[in-house]
Amino acid sequence: MPAAPAPSPNATFVRRQLAAGKEANRLINEKSPYLLQHAFNPVQWQPWGDEAFAEAARLDKAVFLSVGYSTCHWCHVMAHESFEDEEVAAFLNQHFIAVKVDREERPDIDQLYMTATQAITGSGGWPMSVFLLPDQRPFYAGTYFPPRASYGRPGFLDLLKQIQRIWQEERPRLTSNARALTERLTAEAAGSVAPTALSGDLLDLCLKQAAKSYDRQFGGFGRDPKFPRPALFDFLLRCDHLRPNPEAREMVLASLRQMAAGGMYDHLGGGFHRYSVDRQWRVPHFEKMLYDQAQLASLYLDAFLVSDDPFFAAIADSTLDYVLRDMSAADHAFFSAEDADSVAANNDNQSGEGLFYLWEYSEIIELLGEEQAAIFNFLHGVEADGNALADPMAEFTGKNILYRKQSSAEAARHFARSEAEIRAITRQAKGTLLQARQQRPRPHLDDKIITAWNGLMISALAKGYRVTGNERYLRAATNAAVFIEKNMLSPDRNSLRRRFCDGEANFAGQLDDYAFFSQGLLDLYSAAFDSHWLALAVQLTQRQIELFGDPDHGAFFDSPQNGQQLLIRLRNDYDGAEPSGNAITAMNLLRLGQITDNAGWRSLAEEIFSFFAEGLMENPFGRPALAAAYDFAEQEPRQIVIAGRPGARDTEEMLTLVNRRYLPGTTLLLADNDSGQAYLADRLPWIAAMRPLDKRATAYVCQNFTCRQPVQSPADLRALLQAL
């Protein structure tokens, strides 16, 4: 008899709070781990919805909107300091309607009010704190506020009192502010009236802006904090491939080495933390986000293809393996994130950021013994007094953040050992420490399943299979796609849902859900050559056009027309921690336009470029995924068709030759003389004639829909690939 499934972290948390006699607010019926974290606050939180705003209008109260997510460190801090404070809660409950939103469930709400927050303050972040009129128009905003004035920030209680006074005494001023801000955001969302012409200078400008911002000492861009921006690195590799540029390649490879050597990379368990608070990548913010793992694993695989350095493949493997081990649901989809905070081992009353990952010097000596510890500590910068003394976080003092300080070659010289011995000792030491770390209380796991982020993970795993041949990655990608199709598509298969949690799929899919999942399906097709995934990508893209497209102005809205309507439907083109939905949509339309010979979809991609042209020409550095899609559109289409039997040795050998090369902008198809080839031939008739010659796998390399002489030997195919 199979074991009963473990209770969800949400259910366990709620049960403990109720058993302790805690009184719940109206968030108790929500599924979101973030909202449930606040279900027992003395603040009378409500979920976003018509009921909350109707109550605000009836009681003539302003709305306090708090937006965050469950693995956000400063969200935890503000919750503990202010939302659990009885005095703060009493004032908030008396004078405001308090609304909580999980930004990962409702990115449309988050984006709208983050845009307002940035317009008001010049910056943004989470927790996001916004004050609204009962008609949802914002009039004041900020991020984290301490309970009492400190850190150069006003105290939250003082701020509440001040806003309440203005609400009572100067209401026209607030209304005027709200009107002006809403008009400004509406105008920005409409786009530029005067069209801007795109030119070939776009790519050179992006390279120049990247080079100007590049940190030549430690890699990455800017100083601190440093966030990885995978879309920018991807753009630079694409540029180097099409127009050899050693500087572009070096910016990527050097940065990836520095990131993987720093504390932002988990040297024991694999995977990457969200960002580095310092310039050297040494001190991370310890969250682990699914979207980071997916994009960075894919990027390190590309770096391996470009450099042929197994170091990059090893980092990609460890990242994918981390996700499969620690972020996978039993039913094969992937969870959203692991928290930065955790409780200390053997001390439930002590909690803080990074405790799961930090080490004391004496602890490592005890676990490894003097001799092995000396080598491990030399390699990983471990010091007796801790190596995080310069960090402002008090809980880091005296602790060690593992990073790669020395190479195996340097350790071999220092300890008079061979490099092979050093590597063997390091592997054993890491295994011992990882096993010990697994006994610590784990950080909170956000077990929401987000469609968009699973799409990114499917892409990464499909690429992992293509590059490494590890069938485990292909199975995981396929299983995740099956889960999303089964659980996140509506019964009529006409729309996607955003998130799945605790057995429930809910919230209308956003642009990134459709775009990222469709991209994942395209990449899965290129790995498995199952035309079902290609057909589903076509179906979802067609539906995306209907739900998000704007036939009058071009580009795509971030929220669907059939979803809950907010004040403004925004269109985003900025590539931050995640690429923009419009950028990935443009690339999908171009890829699918080639595969299905759909000129209309290529035209829709051109309309995206036209709509965002002004911003793209001013600051392509902030829009590298869109710049990459534009560059793809400017290149002549390239296809490689392998005609052969799936699984046959000669077919697999040719596929492997293609998959082990970095070929951005090249479409790989399989003519299998079966349903898959028939599906393609219905859209690209010329593929119907492609057959294995003399019953041997045959490669057709085509550019601009003109194919070269078919080849059957690996050597001949390799020669053709070198010219692409």
N, C-alpha and C positions, 0 to 999 in steps of 0.2 A: 504494500500500500504506500503510495507516494506521501512524502512528508507534507504537512500543511504549510502553505506559504507564510513567510515571516510577516508579522504585522508591519504596516508602513510606519516610517518615522513620524508621520503626522498623527496617526491614530495613537501611537504610543505616547506622544507628547500630550495630546488632548486628554487621554485617560489619566495620566499622572496629575495634570492640573486639576481636573475635576475631583480626583481622589483627595487632593490636598485642600479641597473646599474653595477653590478659586471660582469667582463669578465671571461668566463669559459675556462678551458683548456680541454685536450682530455679525462679527466675522466668524463665529463658531461654525457656521454652515458652509463656509468656503472650503475649497480643496487646496488652494495655494499654500505651500509651506510658509511663505512670507506672511500672508494674511493670518494664518493660524498662530504664528509667533506672537501676533499682537491681539489675539482673541481674548486674552485674559488681562490686558492692560486696563487700568481704571478709566482711561479715555474711552468714551462711548463711540468707538469707531463704527463706520458703516462701509460696506463695499460701494464702489462706484455704481450709480444707477439712478433712474428717474425718481425713485423714492427719496433718496437723500436730498436731491435738489428741490423737489417739491416741498419737503419739510423745511428746507432753508427759506424758501419763499414764504411759506405759511407763517413761520416764526420770525421772519425778517432778520435772519442771521447770515453773516458771511460764512463761506465754506473754507475750512482749512483742509487742503489736499496734501497728503504726504505720500510720496512715491519712492519706492526702494525695491530691494530684492533680498532674498533670504540669506545670501552669503556675503552681504555687504557689511564690512567691519564698522564703518561710521554710522550705518543704520542701526546696528546693535548698540553703539555708544549712545546715540540720541534716544533710542528706546529706553535704555536703562536710566539715563540721566533725567529725561523729561517725561516720556510717556508712561513710565512707572511711578512718577512722582505724584503723590496725591494732591498737592497744592496746584501744580500745573494742570493736572487732569481736571480738577474741579472747575478752574477758570475756563479751560477749553470747553468743557461740557456745557457750562452755563451760557457762554456767549457765542459759540461757533457750532457748526455742524462739521464733524471730523470725518473725513473720507480717506480710506487707505487703498492704494493701488499697487499691485505687483507689476513692475515695469516689464517683466519678462512675459507675463500673460497679456498685457495690454500695451504693446509698444506704441500704438497710435496715441493713447493718452499721454504716455511718457514723452513722446517726441513733440507733441503740441506744446505741452507746458514746459519742457526743457527749452524749446525755442523761445518761449516767453521769458523764462528765467534768464537765459543768456542775453536777451534783449534788455532786460531790466538791470542786470548786475554785471554783464560782460563776461561771465563765466557760468559754469554749471557743474553738476555732479550729484551724487546721491549720498544721503537722503535728500530728496528735493522737496522743498516746502513752499507751497504756493497758496495764496489767498485769492478766492474767487467770489464774484457776485453770484447770486442764486441762479443766474442764467448761464453760468460756466465761464464768464469772461474773467481773466486774471487781472488783478490790479497791483499785487506786490508778490515778490518771490525771493527765495534764497535757497541755501542748501542746509548744511548742518548748523544748528544753533545750540550753544551750550545752555544749560538751564539758567545760569546766571551769567552776567557779562564777564567774558574772559577770552583769551586768545585773540583779542582785537575784534571780537564779534559781540553784538548785543545779546543779552540774555533772552532766552526764549519767552520766559514769563513776562519780562519787560516789554518785549515785542508784541505779545498778545494784548497786553494792556494798552499799549500805544495804538495799535490798530483798532481795538474796540472803541477807544476814545474818538478816533477819527471817524469811525463808522457812525457813531452817534452824533458827532458835532460837525463833521465836514463831509457828509455823504456825497454831495455833488463833485467834490474833488476826486474821490475814489472812482465814481462813475465816469468822470471825464478821463481819468487815467486808463481805465479799462477800455473805453471806447477808442482812444487813440492807439493803444497797444494792439487791439484787435484789428483795427484798420491797417496798421503797419504790417502785421503778420499776414493778413489777407492779401495785401499788395505783393509781398514777397513771394507768397505761394503761387500767385498768378504768373510769375516769371517776367522776363524782360520783354518790353514791347518791341524794341528795335532788335532785329535779328543780328547775330554776330557770326561772321564767317570763320569756320575752322580752317586751319592750315597745317602743313607739315611742320611748322615751327612748334606746334604743340608738344611733340615728343622731346625735342631739344630743350624746350623751356622746362619741362618736368624734370629732365636730367639735371639741368643747371640748378633748379630749386632744390633738388635732392642733394646735390654735391655741396651746395652752400650750407645746408643744415646738417650735413654728415659729421659725426664725431670721429675724427681720424685716429684718435687715441684709443677709444673704447668701443667704437662701432655704434650703430644705431643713429638716430637723428635727434638733434637737440641735446640738452644737458640732462636735467632730471625734473620730475620723474620720467622714466623711459617706458613707453608702451611699445610692444612689437606691433608693427602694422604690416601684416602679411601681404595685403594687396599692393603695397608700395614695393616690397621686395620682389613680388611676382612680376610687377611691371618692369623693374630693372633687369631681371633675368630675360624677359621677353625682348627688351630693347637690345641687350647684348647679343642675343641669338640672331636677330634680324640685321643688326648693324653692329658688328663686333666692337665692343666698347669695354676695354679692360677695367676702366674705373667703375663702370656700373656693376660689373661682375664682382669686383673686389669689395665694393660697398656691401653687397649681399653676403658673400662668403665670409668676410671678416666679421660682420655683425652676427651672423649665425654662430660662428665659433665662440665669440665673446658671450653671447646669450647662453649657450650650452655650457660654458665654463663657469658662469656666474651662479649665484644662489637662486636666480629666477628659475633655473632648471632643477628638478628634483633628482639628485644624484643617486638616490636609493630606489625610489619607486617609479621613476620616469614621469614624464609630463612636465608642463610648464605652469608656473604661477602667473597671475594676471599681469603684473608689471613690476618694474624695479623702482624703488623710491630714490635710488641713487644713480649716479652717472655710470658706474662701473658694472651694473647688473648684479651687484653683490647682495643687496638687501631687498628681498621681494615683498610685495603685498601678497599674502599667502593664499588667496583664493585660487581655485583651479576651475576654469570655465570650459565647457565642452567646445564652444566655438573656437577658443584658442588652440586646444589640442588638435582639432580637425585641420585648421588652416596651417598651423606650424608643422604638423606631421607632413602635410602635402608639400610645404615649402622645402623642408629638409630632404624629401625625396627628390625634388627637382634639383636641389643643390648637389645631391649625389650624382644625378645624371649629368649635370654640367661639369662637375669636377672629377668624377670617378674616384672620389675619396670615400672609403667605407665609413669614416667617422660620421658623415651626415646620414647615411643609411641606418647606422646604429641608433642615432638619436631619434630618427623617425620610428624605428621599430619599437624602441622603449616607450615612446609616447603612445603609439597605437596599442601596445600591450597594456599600458596603464589604463587606458579607456576600457579595454575589453575586460580587465580584471576588476576595476573599481567603480566604473561609471556605467555598467551595463545592467539593464533590467533583465529579469528572468525570461521575459518574453521578447528579448532581443533588440529592443530599442535602447536609446542612450539617455541617461539622466543629464540634468542641466549643469550642475556645479557642485563643488565641495567648498566649504566655508574656509575663511582665513582663521577663524577663531576656534578654539577647542578648550576643553578643561584639562588641567594638569593631571598627569598620571598619579594615582593614589591620593588625589586631593580634589574632590568634587567642588570645593568652594573656591578654587583658584581657576580662573579662566582668562584667556587672553589670545592675542593674535600670534599665530605661528607655533604655539606650544607643541603641537604634534610633530613639528619638523626640527625643532631646536635641540641642541645637544650640549651637555656639560662635559668638560674634558675628562673628569673622573669616571663618568659613565662609560665613555668609549674605552678607556683603559680597562675597566672592569670587564667589559664584554669581549674585548679582543685580546687582552693580554698586552704586556709592555712592547714586545717585539713587533707584533702585527699592528698595534695601535700607532707605533712610531712612524711606520711607513704610511699608513692611512692618513694620519694627521698631517704629515709632511705634504702629501698630495693635495689634501682638502682644506688647508689653511686653518686647522683646528689649533687653538691656543689655550693655554692653561687658564687665563683670565677671560676667555671669550674673545671672539673676533668681531663682535658687533658693538663695540664700545662707543663708536661714533654715531650710532643710531639714536635718534631722539626717543624711541620707544623704550620706556623704562624696563619693560619685561624682557627686553633682549640683553640687558646688561649681564655680563658674565656667561652668556650662552654663545654657542657657535652655530653659525649658518654654514652648511656645507657648500663649498664651491671648489672649483679645480684650480688650485694655486700653482701646482707644478705638473710637469709632464711625466709620463712613465720613464722617459729617457733621463730626465733630470734626477728622478728618484733612484734609478739604477746606478747612476754615477755616485750619488750621495751615500747610498747604502752598500755599494760594491756588490750589486746583484745584477742578474741579467734582466732585460726588459720583460722577458717571458715570465720570470719569477715574480716581478713586480705586478704584472697584470693578473697573475693567478692569485696572489695574495690579496689584491684589491677586490677581485670578484668574490673571494671567500669572505672578506671583511664586510663588503656591502650586503651580502646575503645574511650574515649574522646580525648586522644592524637593522636591516629591513625587517627581519623576523622579530627582533626586539621592539621595533617601532610599531609593528602591527598589534602588539599587546596594549598599546596606549589607547585611551579613549579617542576615537576618530572624530575629525571635524564633522559638523552637520552636513548631511547630503541632501541637496535639493533634488527630490525625485520626480519633479515635473519632466515630462517629455515634450520638448518643443520641436515642432515640425521643421522649422528652418534650420535649427542647429543639427538635427539629425540628417538633414540634407547635406550639410557641410561634411558631416562625419562619413556619410555614404561615399561622397566624393573622395575623401582621404583614404578610406579603406579600399576602394576600387583601385586607386592609384597604387596603394601599397601592394596589392596583389599583382598589378601589372609590372611593377618595378622589381619586386622581390620574389614573385612566384609563390608566396605564402598563401595557400588556399584557405587558411583560417580567416584571412582578411576578406576574401571574396564571400565566404559563407556569412560572415558578420554583416557585410554590406547588404547582401541579399536579404538576410533575415530582417534587418532594419527597414528595408524598403517594403517588405511584405507587411510588417507591423503597421507602418504609416498608411499603406494602401488599405489595410483591413480596418484600422481603428480611427483614422483621421479623415478619410473621405466620407462625405455624407452618404446616406443610403442610396440616393439617386446618382451617386458618383459625380455630382455636379459642383461640389465645393469642398475645400479643405478646412479643417479645424486647426486652431493654433496650438493647443496644448492638451496633453493627456495626463491625468493625475488621479491616483486612487480609483481607477476604474472608469473615469469620466473623461470624455473628450468634450471640450468646450471652447468657445470664443471663435469668432470668424477669423479664418486665416488672413494674414496680412501679406503685403507684396513680397516680403522676404521669404515667407513660408512657401509660396508658389514658386518663386524664382530659385531659391536655394535647393528645394526638393527636386524641381525639374532639372537643375544642373546635376544633382546627385544621380538622377535617373539616366541622364545622358552619359555620365561617367561610368555608371554601372553597366550600361549597354556596351561601352567600349572595352569593358573587362570581361563580361560574360556573353555578349552577343546574343542576348535574349531579346527578341523584338518586342516582347510584351512591355519591357521598360521603356523602349523608345516610343511605343504607341501611347503609353501613359504620359510621357513627357509632352508629346504633341497635344494630347487631350487637355492636360492641365494648362499648357501655354495658351491654347485657344480660349479656355475659360478665364484665364488671367486677363487676357485682352478685353474680354467682355466686362469683367468686374472692376478692373483698375485703369483701363485705358481712357484716354481723353482724345477723342477724334477731332476735336476743334483746335487743340493746342499742342498735342504730342506729349510724350513722356507719360509716366504712369504715377497715379496716386499711390501713397503708401498704405491706404486703407481702402476696403472694398465699398462699392456703392450700396451693397445690400447689408452692410454691417451697421453697428450702432453709430449714428452720425454725430460727430463732434462739431465744434464751432467752425473749424477749417479743415479741409482735406489737404494735407501737405504732400510735397514731392521732394524727396531727399536725394542728393547726389554726393554726399560726403562719405568717404571711405575711412572709417576709424578702426576700432577693434574688429568690426565686421564690415564687409563691403556693402555698398548701398544696393538696395533692391533694384534700382534702375540700372545700375552698372551690370549686375548679373543678368537681368532681363535682356539688356542689349546683347550681351554675349550669347545667351541662349537663343535669341531670335536669329542671330547670325549663324550659329551652328546648325540649328534646325532648318533655317532657310536653305543652307547648303544640302543637308541630308534629304529634305523633302522637296527641293527645288521650288521653294515658296518665295517668290520675289516680294510679295506683300509683307512678309515678316522682315525681310531685309529693309524694306522701306520704313517699317515701324522702328527698327533700330536707328535708322538715320534720323527719324523724328526725335528720338531721345537725345541724340547728340546735338541736334539743332536747338532743342529747348534749353539745354544746359550749356550752350556754347559760350555764353559770356563768362560764366564762372569757370568753365573748363580752360578757356584761354587765359584768364587772369591767374588762376591757381590750380594748374593740373596736379601739383604736388599733393593737394588735398583730395584729388579725385583720380588716383592712379588706376583703379579698376575700370573706370569709364574711359580713361585714356588708352588702356590696353584694349578695350573693346573697339574703340575708334581705330586703333592701329590694325586690329584684326580685320575690320571692315575695309581698310585701304589695301590690304594684301590680296593677291590673286588666290582664289580658293585652291587648297591642296588636299588631295585624298589619297589614301593608300587602301587598296582593296586586296585582301588575301582570299583567294579562291581555294577552298580545301575543306576537308572533313574536320569538324570540331573534335579535338582530342587526338587526332592523328599526329604522329611524331613530326612529320615534315611541316604540317600546318602550324603546330605549336612552336617549332623552331623559328619559323618566319615571324610569327606574332611576337616571340620573345625578342628578336632582333629589333623590331619596331619599338616595342615597349621599353627597351633599355636605352633608348635615345631620347634626348630632350627635343621634342618637336611641337612647340606651341603653335597653334593655328593649323595643325594638320589633323584631318578627320580620318580615323581608322575604322574600316568596315570589313565585315566578313561575308563573303559569298559562299554560303554553305549548301547550295542546291536544295534548300528546304524552305520552310515557311519564312525564315528570317530573310532570305534572299528575295523571296516573293514579295514580302512587305516593302523592302527597299525598291524593288523593280517597279512597283506600282507608282512610285514617286520619282525614281531615277531610272528610266527605261534602259539606259545604256548598261546598267549593272546586270540585267538579265542575261547578257551574252558572255559574262565573265565566268569562265569555267576552268577547272584544273586542266592543264595541258598534259597529255600523255599520262593521265591519272596521277600526276604529281602536283603538290601544292604550288600555286602560281601567284606571284605578286604583281599587281598593277599599280604603278606609281603615277599619279595624275596631277596636273597643275592646270588650273583654269579649265577643268573638265576636258583636258586633252591628255591622253595617257601615253606614256612611253612604252617601248617594247616590253612585253611581260617577261619576267625573269623567274627562274626556278631554283637557282643556286643561292645559298646564303651569301656567298661572296659578291655575286652580282647585285643582290638586294642591298647589301651593305654599301656598295659603291653608289647606288642611287640615293640612299638615305643621306650620305655625306653631302650631297648636293642640295638638300632641302634646307 
